Amino acid sequence: MKLEGQVRIPSGCAIAAVISRDGKKMSGEMITNAMRPMHDRSNGLGGGFAAYGIYPEYKDLYALHMFFDTRATRKECEVFLKERFEVVKSEILPTRKIPQITDEPIIWRYFVSPLQSVLASMQLDEKEFVARTVMKINTEMQGAYVFSSGKNMGTFKAVGFPEDVGVFYKLEEYEGYSWTAHGRYPTNTPGWWGGAHPFTLLDYSIVHNGEISSYDANRRFIEMFGYKCTLQTDTEVITYILDYLVRVQKLTLEEAASVIAAPFWSTIENKTDLEDKQKHIYLRSLFPSLLITGPFSIVLGFEGGLMALNDRLKLRSMVVGEKDDKVYIASEEAAIRTMEPDARNIWAPSGGEPVIIKVKEGAF
């Protein structure tokens, strides 16, 4: 008989998150350690973290974290960036050499502000301009990849186990009011630096455990609106769907959750609240191609909050716990207990039921 740790967990992947409602800063060491008890959920082909509130001195600038294959590609990309942005700071992203992380690309970060003259000529708002720039670099500039592009937040990811990735990026030196983490066990896509989670666009970040059987339908729809899915993984499309629904279409997080994890028609039909029933019918009818099918649990990070969501059948594990001003989310309770041994109100959200936590206004 095989013992625990000698058999692969079929539901693969590990996710974890923590947020302080009061906007209190937490070291990245805590979320890094939370991934250790879930080690067997990943296979070393991808780990990563997203952190919010880590760049207060540059909070009004977009922080671009980038991978480059060569120095020549970096120089070419910098010329492109300077045509579109004021580059306030440019530096190598600090890392430490460890034997568990190998074959790293050139990892750089830029703190930038869009040039007002370019915004005016293109007649775009800031966020749309940055989103289009990210898409352009990632699809047209061979050997360059923007893996983080929000304000006062950053993503850190690599090929490796997440607890090693946290050490590699020196996350103990960062402090944020919200953190998400992921350990990857890819099933049908390659393990590479760009394919590790979180996937981000602007301040939205996604960590995901599961598989999207509706990927092609979702991708074809979202690419009609300028998004390009080029990163060889189904999780990327979730990030773009939520950006489209919340930023572009101005849906609330609850409404966006009702689109991607829509109730069954039979469930909608049995609703007694007429207004609620009509809203669900409207959303399901308006965005049928954005229903995500297949097993998933996701955590969406965004400026000032988190949203956790399971597929409507709850085919992937996810639990939530609380203590004082903090809320903890993870694939397993063991990860929550690592962050806070005295966590209370441990519960598992129902399928399709969003758990939304926001930092108090003005706290960050």
C-alpha positions as CSV (number, residue, x, y, z in Angstrom):
1,M,0.0,0.0,0.0
2,K,1.3,3.4,-0.9
3,L,1.7,6.0,1.8
4,E,0.7,9.7,1.6
5,G,3.3,11.5,-0.4
6,Q,4.1,8.4,-2.6
7,V,1.1,8.9,-4.8
8,R,0.3,11.8,-7.1
9,I,-2.8,13.9,-6.1
10,P,-5.1,13.7,-9.1
11,S,-6.6,17.1,-8.6
12,G,-3.1,18.7,-9.0
13,C,-2.0,22.3,-8.4
14,A,-2.0,24.3,-5.2
15,I,-3.4,27.7,-4.5
16,A,-3.2,30.0,-1.4
17,A,-4.0,33.6,-0.6
18,V,-4.1,36.0,2.4
19,I,-5.5,39.5,2.7
20,S,-5.7,42.0,5.5
21,R,-9.0,43.9,5.6
22,D,-7.2,46.7,7.5
23,G,-4.5,47.0,4.9
24,K,-1.8,45.8,7.2
25,K,1.4,44.7,5.5
26,M,2.6,41.1,5.7
27,S,6.0,39.7,4.6
28,G,6.1,37.3,1.6
29,E,7.7,34.7,3.9
30,M,4.3,33.8,5.3
31,I,2.7,32.9,1.9
32,T,5.9,31.2,0.8
33,N,5.8,28.9,3.9
34,A,2.1,28.2,3.3
35,M,3.0,26.4,0.1
36,R,5.3,23.9,1.8
37,P,2.6,21.5,3.2
38,M,1.0,21.4,-0.3
39,H,4.3,20.4,-2.0
40,D,3.0,17.2,-3.5
41,R,0.3,19.1,-5.4
42,S,2.9,20.5,-7.8
43,N,5.7,18.8,-9.8
44,G,8.3,21.6,-9.9
45,L,7.2,22.9,-13.4
46,G,5.9,26.2,-12.1
47,G,5.4,28.3,-9.0
48,G,4.6,31.9,-8.4
49,F,3.1,34.7,-6.3
50,A,1.3,38.0,-6.7
51,A,1.7,40.7,-4.1
52,Y,-0.3,43.9,-3.6
53,G,0.9,47.1,-1.9
54,I,4.6,46.3,-2.3
55,Y,5.7,49.4,-4.2
56,P,4.3,52.4,-2.1
57,E,7.1,54.7,-3.3
58,Y,6.1,54.1,-6.9
59,K,2.3,53.5,-6.3
60,D,1.2,55.8,-9.1
61,L,3.4,54.1,-11.7
62,Y,2.9,50.9,-13.6
63,A,5.4,48.2,-12.5
64,L,6.3,46.1,-15.5
65,H,8.0,42.8,-14.6
66,M,9.6,41.2,-17.7
67,F,11.5,38.2,-18.9
68,F,14.0,38.5,-21.7
69,D,15.9,35.8,-23.6
70,T,18.9,38.0,-24.4
71,R,20.4,41.5,-23.6
72,A,19.8,42.5,-27.2
73,T,16.0,41.8,-26.8
74,R,16.0,43.8,-23.6
75,K,17.6,46.8,-25.3
76,E,15.2,46.6,-28.2
77,C,12.2,46.4,-25.9
78,E,13.5,49.4,-23.9
79,V,13.6,51.5,-27.0
80,F,9.9,50.5,-27.6
81,L,9.0,51.3,-24.0
82,K,10.6,54.8,-24.2
83,E,8.5,55.6,-27.2
84,R,5.3,55.1,-25.2
85,F,6.2,55.7,-21.5
86,E,8.3,57.9,-19.2
87,V,10.5,55.2,-17.7
88,V,11.1,56.5,-14.1
89,K,13.2,53.5,-13.0
90,S,14.7,50.5,-14.7
91,E,16.5,47.8,-12.8
92,I,17.2,44.1,-12.7
93,L,14.7,42.3,-10.4
94,P,16.5,41.1,-7.3
95,T,16.9,37.3,-7.0
96,R,19.2,34.9,-5.2
97,K,21.0,32.0,-6.8
98,I,19.7,28.7,-5.5
99,P,20.3,25.2,-7.0
100,Q,16.5,24.4,-7.3
101,I,16.0,27.2,-9.8
102,T,17.9,27.0,-13.1
103,D,17.9,28.3,-16.6
104,E,16.5,31.7,-15.5
105,P,15.9,34.3,-18.2
106,I,17.0,37.9,-17.8
107,I,14.4,39.3,-15.3
108,W,13.9,43.1,-15.2
109,R,11.4,45.6,-13.9
110,Y,10.4,49.0,-15.0
111,F,8.4,51.7,-13.3
112,V,6.6,53.6,-16.0
113,S,4.0,56.3,-16.7
114,P,2.2,56.5,-20.1
115,L,3.2,59.6,-22.2
116,Q,0.2,61.9,-22.3
117,S,0.9,62.8,-25.9
118,V,0.7,59.2,-26.9
119,L,-2.5,58.6,-25.0
120,A,-4.0,61.7,-26.7
121,S,-3.0,60.6,-30.2
122,M,-4.3,57.1,-29.7
123,Q,-7.5,58.3,-27.8
124,L,-7.2,55.7,-25.1
125,D,-7.4,55.8,-21.4
126,E,-4.3,54.7,-19.4
127,K,-5.4,51.2,-18.6
128,E,-6.5,50.3,-22.1
129,F,-3.2,51.7,-23.4
130,V,-1.1,49.6,-21.0
131,A,-3.2,46.5,-21.7
132,R,-2.6,46.9,-25.5
133,T,1.1,47.5,-25.0
134,V,1.4,44.3,-22.9
135,M,-0.4,42.4,-25.7
136,K,1.8,43.9,-28.3
137,I,5.0,43.0,-26.6
138,N,3.9,39.5,-25.7
139,T,2.7,38.7,-29.2
140,E,5.1,40.6,-31.5
141,M,8.4,40.9,-29.6
142,Q,10.2,37.5,-29.8
143,G,12.0,36.7,-26.6
144,A,10.3,39.4,-24.5
145,Y,7.4,38.8,-22.1
146,V,5.6,41.1,-19.7
147,F,4.4,39.0,-16.8
148,S,3.2,41.7,-14.5
149,S,1.8,45.2,-15.3
150,G,-0.2,46.7,-12.4
151,K,0.3,49.6,-10.1
152,N,1.7,49.0,-6.6
153,M,1.7,45.2,-7.2
154,G,4.0,42.6,-8.7
155,T,4.0,39.0,-9.8
156,F,7.0,36.7,-9.2
157,K,7.1,33.4,-11.0
158,A,9.4,30.7,-12.3
159,V,9.9,27.0,-13.2
160,G,10.2,25.4,-9.8
161,F,8.3,24.5,-6.7
162,P,6.6,27.6,-5.2
163,E,8.5,27.4,-1.9
164,D,11.7,27.6,-3.9
165,V,10.4,30.4,-6.1
166,G,9.7,32.5,-3.0
167,V,13.2,32.1,-1.8
168,F,14.6,32.8,-5.3
169,Y,12.8,36.1,-5.5
170,K,13.6,37.1,-1.9
171,L,9.9,37.5,-1.1
172,E,10.7,37.9,2.6
173,E,12.0,41.4,1.7
174,Y,8.6,42.5,0.4
175,E,5.6,43.5,2.4
176,G,2.0,43.6,1.0
177,Y,-1.5,43.8,2.3
178,S,-2.5,40.9,0.0
179,W,-0.7,37.8,-1.4
180,T,-1.7,35.0,-3.7
181,A,0.4,31.9,-4.5
182,H,0.4,28.9,-6.9
183,G,2.1,25.6,-7.2
184,R,1.7,24.1,-10.7
185,Y,1.1,20.6,-11.9
186,P,0.6,21.0,-15.7
187,T,-1.4,18.3,-17.3
188,N,-1.6,19.3,-21.0
189,T,0.6,22.3,-21.4
190,P,4.4,22.8,-21.1
191,G,6.2,23.9,-18.0
192,W,8.0,27.2,-18.8
193,W,8.7,30.5,-17.0
194,G,5.9,32.4,-18.8
195,G,3.4,29.5,-18.2
196,A,3.7,29.6,-14.4
197,H,0.9,31.2,-12.4
198,P,-0.2,33.9,-11.5
199,F,-1.3,35.2,-14.9
200,T,-1.9,39.0,-14.8
201,L,-3.1,41.9,-16.7
202,L,-2.9,45.4,-15.1
203,D,-3.7,44.8,-11.5
204,Y,-5.7,41.6,-12.1
205,S,-4.0,38.3,-11.2
206,I,-5.3,34.8,-11.4
207,V,-4.1,31.6,-9.7
208,H,-6.0,28.5,-10.8
209,N,-6.3,24.8,-9.9
210,G,-8.1,22.8,-12.6
211,E,-8.7,22.4,-16.3
212,I,-10.9,24.4,-18.6
213,S,-12.8,22.2,-21.1
214,S,-14.4,25.3,-22.6
215,Y,-11.0,26.9,-23.4
216,D,-11.4,27.1,-27.2
217,A,-14.9,28.7,-27.0
218,N,-13.7,31.1,-24.3
219,R,-10.5,32.0,-26.3
220,R,-12.3,32.6,-29.6
221,F,-14.8,35.0,-28.0
222,I,-12.3,37.0,-25.9
223,E,-9.8,37.4,-28.8
224,M,-12.6,39.3,-30.7
225,F,-11.9,42.1,-28.3
226,G,-8.2,42.5,-28.8
227,Y,-6.9,40.0,-26.3
228,K,-4.3,37.5,-27.5
229,C,-3.9,34.1,-25.8
230,T,-0.3,33.1,-26.6
231,L,1.1,31.7,-23.3
232,Q,0.2,28.0,-23.9
233,T,-2.1,27.5,-20.9
234,D,-5.8,27.7,-20.3
235,T,-5.5,29.9,-17.2
236,E,-4.5,32.9,-19.3
237,V,-7.9,33.2,-20.7
238,I,-9.6,33.5,-17.3
239,T,-7.5,36.6,-16.6
240,Y,-8.6,38.2,-19.8
241,I,-12.2,37.2,-19.3
242,L,-12.3,38.9,-15.9
243,D,-10.5,42.0,-17.2
244,Y,-13.1,42.2,-20.0
245,L,-16.1,41.7,-17.7
246,V,-15.0,44.0,-14.8
247,R,-12.9,46.7,-16.4
248,V,-14.3,46.9,-19.9
249,Q,-18.0,45.9,-19.4
250,K,-18.1,47.4,-15.8
251,L,-19.8,44.4,-14.3
252,T,-19.5,43.9,-10.5
253,L,-17.4,41.0,-9.2
254,E,-20.6,39.2,-8.3
255,E,-22.0,39.6,-11.8
256,A,-18.7,38.5,-13.4
257,A,-18.7,35.4,-11.2
258,S,-22.3,34.7,-12.3
259,V,-21.0,34.7,-15.9
260,I,-18.0,32.4,-15.6
261,A,-19.6,30.1,-13.1
262,A,-23.2,30.6,-14.1
263,P,-26.0,28.8,-12.3
264,F,-27.7,26.0,-14.3
265,W,-30.8,27.0,-16.2
266,S,-32.8,24.8,-13.9
267,T,-31.4,26.6,-10.8
268,I,-32.3,30.0,-12.4
269,E,-35.8,28.8,-13.2
270,N,-36.4,27.9,-9.5
271,K,-35.3,31.3,-8.2
272,T,-38.2,33.0,-6.4
273,D,-36.6,36.5,-6.4
274,L,-37.8,37.9,-9.7
275,E,-35.2,40.6,-10.0
276,D,-32.4,38.1,-9.2
277,K,-33.8,35.6,-11.7
278,Q,-34.0,38.2,-14.5
279,K,-30.4,39.3,-13.8
280,H,-29.1,35.7,-14.2
281,I,-31.1,35.1,-17.3
282,Y,-29.7,38.4,-18.8
283,L,-26.1,37.6,-18.0
284,R,-26.3,34.0,-19.2
285,S,-27.9,35.2,-22.4
286,L,-25.5,38.1,-23.0
287,F,-22.2,36.2,-22.4
288,P,-22.9,32.5,-23.2
289,S,-19.4,32.0,-24.6
290,L,-17.7,33.2,-21.3
291,L,-19.2,30.4,-19.2
292,I,-16.1,28.4,-18.0
293,T,-16.7,24.7,-17.8
294,G,-14.6,22.0,-16.3
295,P,-13.1,21.7,-12.8
296,F,-11.6,24.9,-11.3
297,S,-10.9,26.8,-8.2
298,I,-9.5,30.3,-8.7
299,V,-8.4,33.3,-6.7
300,L,-8.6,36.7,-8.4
301,G,-6.3,39.3,-7.0
302,F,-7.0,43.0,-7.7
303,E,-6.2,46.4,-6.2
304,G,-7.8,46.4,-2.8
305,G,-9.2,42.9,-2.7
306,L,-9.5,39.2,-3.5
307,M,-12.2,37.0,-5.0
308,A,-12.2,33.2,-4.6
309,L,-14.5,31.1,-6.8
310,N,-15.1,27.4,-7.5
311,D,-16.7,25.9,-10.6
312,R,-20.5,25.4,-10.1
313,L,-20.1,21.7,-9.4
314,K,-17.2,22.3,-7.0
315,L,-14.9,19.8,-8.6
316,R,-11.8,21.3,-7.0
317,S,-11.1,21.8,-3.3
318,M,-10.9,25.3,-1.7
319,V,-11.3,26.4,1.9
320,V,-11.5,29.8,3.6
321,G,-10.5,30.8,7.1
322,E,-10.4,34.0,9.2
323,K,-8.6,35.5,12.1
324,D,-8.9,39.1,13.3
325,D,-8.6,41.3,10.2
326,K,-7.2,38.6,7.9
327,V,-8.8,36.2,5.6
328,Y,-7.0,33.1,4.3
329,I,-7.8,31.0,1.2
330,A,-6.1,27.7,0.2
331,S,-6.6,24.4,-1.5
332,E,-6.0,22.7,1.9
333,E,-6.6,23.7,5.5
334,A,-3.0,22.7,6.2
335,A,-1.8,25.8,4.3
336,I,-4.1,28.1,6.2
337,R,-2.9,26.6,9.5
338,T,0.7,27.2,8.4
339,M,-0.1,30.9,8.0
340,E,-2.3,31.2,11.1
341,P,-2.5,28.2,13.5
342,D,-5.5,29.7,15.3
343,A,-7.6,30.5,12.1
344,R,-11.3,30.2,12.7
345,N,-14.5,29.8,10.7
346,I,-12.8,27.4,8.4
347,W,-15.4,26.6,5.7
348,A,-15.6,25.5,2.1
349,P,-17.5,27.8,-0.3
350,S,-20.2,26.2,-2.4
351,G,-19.8,25.8,-6.1
352,G,-20.3,29.0,-8.0
353,E,-20.4,31.0,-4.8
354,P,-17.9,33.9,-4.9
355,V,-16.1,34.9,-1.8
356,I,-15.1,38.5,-2.1
357,I,-12.9,40.3,0.4
358,K,-12.1,44.0,0.1
359,V,-9.6,46.1,2.1
360,K,-11.2,49.0,4.0
361,E,-11.4,52.1,1.9
362,G,-8.3,54.2,2.3
363,A,-6.5,51.5,4.3
364,F,-3.9,51.0,1.5
